[in-house]
Amino acid sequence: MQGSDMPGSGTWMPNTGSGLLLAETAKKRVNRFFLALVVYTLVMQVAYVILSIAVELLAPAFAQSSYYIWVLNFAAMYIIAFPVLCAMLLLVPAAQLPERTTMSAGVFLVLFFVAQALMTVGALVGNGLMGVFELLGGGSDNPLDQVLGESALLPTILMTLVVAPVMEELVFRKFLVDRLRPLGDVAVILLSGLAFGLFHGNLFQFFYTFMLGCLLAGVYLRYGNILYTMLLHFLVNLFGGVLPLLLQNALDMDAYEQALSSGDDQLMLQFLEENLLPMCGMLLMTLLTYGGALLGIILLIVYRRRFLVGWHPSLLDRNEVRGALLTPGFLIFLILQIVLLLLEVVTPFFA
């Protein structure tokens, strides 16, 4: 990481046309931004319910299709709710665009391994916590595993590698950072991570999406190019979701369960011989995942000063920042997402 990779270059003045952004204006920006996310969440939930009922009534056969979950999610999130969100966010003018700088290939590689580390650690925390809830009689299955496992392969890949990285980076990095940056880079990074983590709506994903969201917000602030964060997001989804799914689909799981339940060593050996390539691929993917995560932790320690220092301070004092966050929009968003997240956990207790 060279000096040009550090934040802090360029001027730090918002494009308001009248000098420093006033605290009252900051409050309005935060309020409007998070109210837009609240409306998006509600529209998405309502659209999902209405579409699912409509499909069950009008096309019950399609409800049994492997395309059903994908189409339902895509339609509710991106065809119906996302345009509403964009229309509301575009009414909030951008305050300050991060200065554009070029990222070297070496820095990009470092950031990728750091992202792998954050994803792996966060996933272990989320899975461990949900495991505790399951032992107590609550918890739930990982919604991501359900969607990846039950949806058709091609649309799942397109959703994971194209739609999600583009749409989510626009909302949680581009729109959020450009509009709320006067709160200070550190506050914006944390807000981006928190909103991104809560947006996924379950404890399985919250911790790693929170940490990944913080990293991606930092990348956008430092380099001012949303394409970098989209590419990082794409690679994280590729190695964390799509490649393991492809390898799992290549395995004959029925033969595996039969060999495992039989206790027959010869049958298990036959299974391994017939599934040698995908088994080797799964082993290699596991080694790369945890090896890459370990390397990412080492790189994060080595470059910690460059990650943690040099951010632009807030244009507001602490009380003004606190006042900007304690707005109805932010509080409603926070409460709504936490309630949805908790419902995912506690519902099995009453089943």
N, C-alpha and C positions, 0 to 999 in steps of 0.2 A: 504494500500500500504506500503510494507515494504521497507527497504533500498535496498534490492536486486532488487526491481522494478525500481530503479532510473537509468537514463542513466549516462554515465560518467565512468563506470567501464571498465577495460581493456585498452589496448594501442590504440592510435589513430594515426596509421601510415598506409598509403596506400600500397597495395601490388604491387609496381611498380618495385621493385628490385633495385632502385637507390635513395631511400630516398623520399623526398617530391615531390609531383606531381607538375610539372611546370605549370605555367599559360597557356602556349601555348597548353599543352596536355589537360588541362581542357576545353579550347575553342573547341578543336577538338572533345572531347567527347560530349559536349553539342550540337555542330553543327550536328554531325552524329546522335545522338539520336533523335533530333527533326526533322531532315530531314527524318528519318525512319518513324516517325509519319505522316509527310506530305505525303509521298509515300503511306502509309497505307490508309490514308483518301481518297486520289485520286483514288487508286485502288478499294477501297470499293465503292465509288460513281459510278465509271465507271462500275464496275461489277454489281452493283444493276440495273443500267439503261439497260445494255445489257441483263441481265437475265430477267428483266421484259418484255422487248420487245420480247425476245425469247419465253417466256411463252405465251404472248398474241397471238403470231403468230402460235406456234406449239401446244399449249394446252390451248386454251381459256377457256375451262370448268374448268380447274384447277385454273385459275385466280379468279374464283368466290368461290373457296373453302376457308374454315376457316384456312386451313394449308398454304395458299398462302403467306401471309405476313411473317409468321414465317420461312418458307423454304427460301424465298427470302433474308430475313435479315441474316439468319444463313449461307447460302451459300456465300453471298457477304462478310460478316464480317469475318467468321471463317474458311471457306473452301478455299476461294481464297485470301483474303487480309491478314489474320493473319499469315499464313506461310511466306509470303513475309516480314512482319514486324519482325518476329522472326529471319529470316535469316539475316536481316540487323542489328538487335540489337546484335546478337551474335558475329558480327564482331567488336563490341565495347567491349573491355575487362573490366571485373569488376575491380574496384579500391580498394574497401574496403567492406568486408562483415560485417554487424553488429554482435556483439558478441551475442551468443545464451544464453538466460536465461529463466527460467521457470516462467510462469504466474500462479498465484493462481486463484482458482475459484471465490473468492471474487473480485479480480481485474478485471477479465473478466466481471463479472456482472456489476461493476461500468462502465466499458468502453461501455458495451451494452446500458446502460441507457443514457450515455453521447451521444452516437451515435444517439439514439432516439431523444434526445433534439436537436442536430444539424440538423437532418433530418427534424424535425417538424418546427423549426424556419426557416430553409432555404426554405422549401416548402411554408410556409406562405408568405415569401418575394417574391419568384418567382411567385406564383399565384397572389399576390397583384399587382405586376408590370405588369404582362400580362393582368390583369383585367383593368388596366389603359389604356394600349395600345388598348384593345378591345373597350373601351368607345370612344377612339379617332378614331376608324374605322380600326385599325390594329390588331396585335396579331394573335393568331392561337389557335387551339385546342391542348391540351396536347398530344404530340406524344406517350407518354407512355400509356395514357389511351386508345388511338386508337389501339395500338398494343395489349394491354391486352384485350381490348373489342372485337376485330375483329379476333383474332387468336384462333386456337383450344386450348383447355384447357391444355391437357397433354404436348405438346411441349412447350407451354408458361411457364409451371411450370419448365420443365427441363432447358429451356433457362435461366430463372430468378434465379433458385436456384442452378444450377450446372455450366452451361457454363459460365455465366457472372462472378460469384465470382472467378472462377478459372482463366479464361483468363485475366480479368481486373486486378486482383491482381498480376499476373505474370508481366504484362506490366507496370502498373502505380506504383507498389510498388517494386517488386523484381528487375526487369530490371532497372528501373529508379534510385532507391536508390543505388543499388550496383555500378552503373556506375558514378553517379554524386555526390556521397557523399562528395568528397573533397571540394565541394562548401560550405560545412557547413550544419549541420543538419537542421537548421531553413530554409535556402534557399531551400534545397531539399524537406522539408515538404510542403512549399508553391508552389514549382514547381509541385509536385505530385498532390496537390489539384487543381491547375490551369489547368494542362493538363487533369486531370480526369473530371473536370467540363466542359471545352470546348469540350472535346471528345463527350459529350452527345448531343451537337449541338442545344440546345434550352434553353430559359430563364426559362421555367418551372422547369427544373432540374438543371440548372447551380449552383444556390446558395447552395442547399443542397448537391450536389455531390462535390462541391468545399470543403465545410467544412468536409464532410465525408472523402474525399480523404486526407485532411490534417491529420485528426485523424488516419486513417489507416496507413499512412506513418510514423507517430509518433510511432504507435504500433510496426510496423516492425523494425524501428530503435532501439527501446528500448528492444525488445525481440528477434530480429533476426530470427523469425520463421514465414514464410509466411502462415503457416497453421492457425495461430491465426487470421490474417486479413481475410483469406478466410472464416473462421467460422463466424466472425463478419459480414462480407459482406453477407453471406448466411442468417443470422438471420434478418438483416436489410431488405433484400428483402422479406423474409418470412412474417414478420409482417407488412411491408409497402406496399407490392404489392400482394403477393399470397393469404394470408388469407382474406383480404378484397374482392379480386376477387372471391374467393370461396363462401363467404357469399353473395355477390351480385348475383352470378349465382343461388344461392339457392332460391332467392326471385322470385316471379311471378311478373315481372315488368309490364307486360301487364295489369294484374289485378290491380296493384297499380295505373297506369296511368288512367285506367278506373274509379276507385273509386275516385281518386283525381279530375278528370275533372267533374264527375257527381255532386259533392257537396252533395252526399247522405251519411249521417252519418252512416246509417245502412250498406251500402255497404263498407264503410271504416272500420267499425268494423268487418265485415266478413273477409275482407282482413287481418286485424291484427290477427284475430283468426287463419286463415289458414297459416299465415306466422310468427307465434309467435317465433319459435326457431331461424330462421335466423335474425329476427328483434332484438331479444335479443342479438344474437351474434354480430350484427352490433353495437348495443349500447355498449356492453362490449368492443368491439374492439376500439371504439372511446374513451371510458374512459381509457383503457389501453394505447392508443397512447398518449393522452394528459397528463394523469397522469404520465406515464413513462417519457415523455418529461420534465415535471415539476421536477420530481425527478432527472433527468439527469442534469438539470440546477443547482439544489441545490448541487449535487455531484461535478459538475464542479467548483462551487464557493468554496466548502470546500477543494477540492484537487487542486486548481488552481496552487499553488506553485509547486506541483509535475508534473503538466502538462507543465508548462511554463518555468521551469528552468532546468539546468543541461545538456543541449544539447552540443554536441561537436562543437567547433567553426570551421570556415572555415580554410583550409590550405592556402588560398589566402587572400590578403588584399582586401579592398572594391573595389578599382579600377580594380583589377584583376577579381573579381567576376562579376562586371559590364561588363567588357570586354568579359568574358566568355558567358554572356547572350546575348550580342549584336552581335550575330553571325547570318549569313544568315538563318541557319536552324531554330533557335528559332524564329526569326522575321517572317519568312515565315509561320511557324506553327501558330503563334499568329494571323497574319493577315488573313490567310485562315479560321481559326476557327471562328474568330470574324465576318468575312463576311458571313459565313454560318449561324451563329447565328442571325445576323441582317436580313438576307434574310427571315428567318423564321418569323420575326416580321413585316417587312415592306411590304412583298408581298401582304397581304390583302388590303393595302391602294390603290393598283393599280388594284385590281381585279374588 
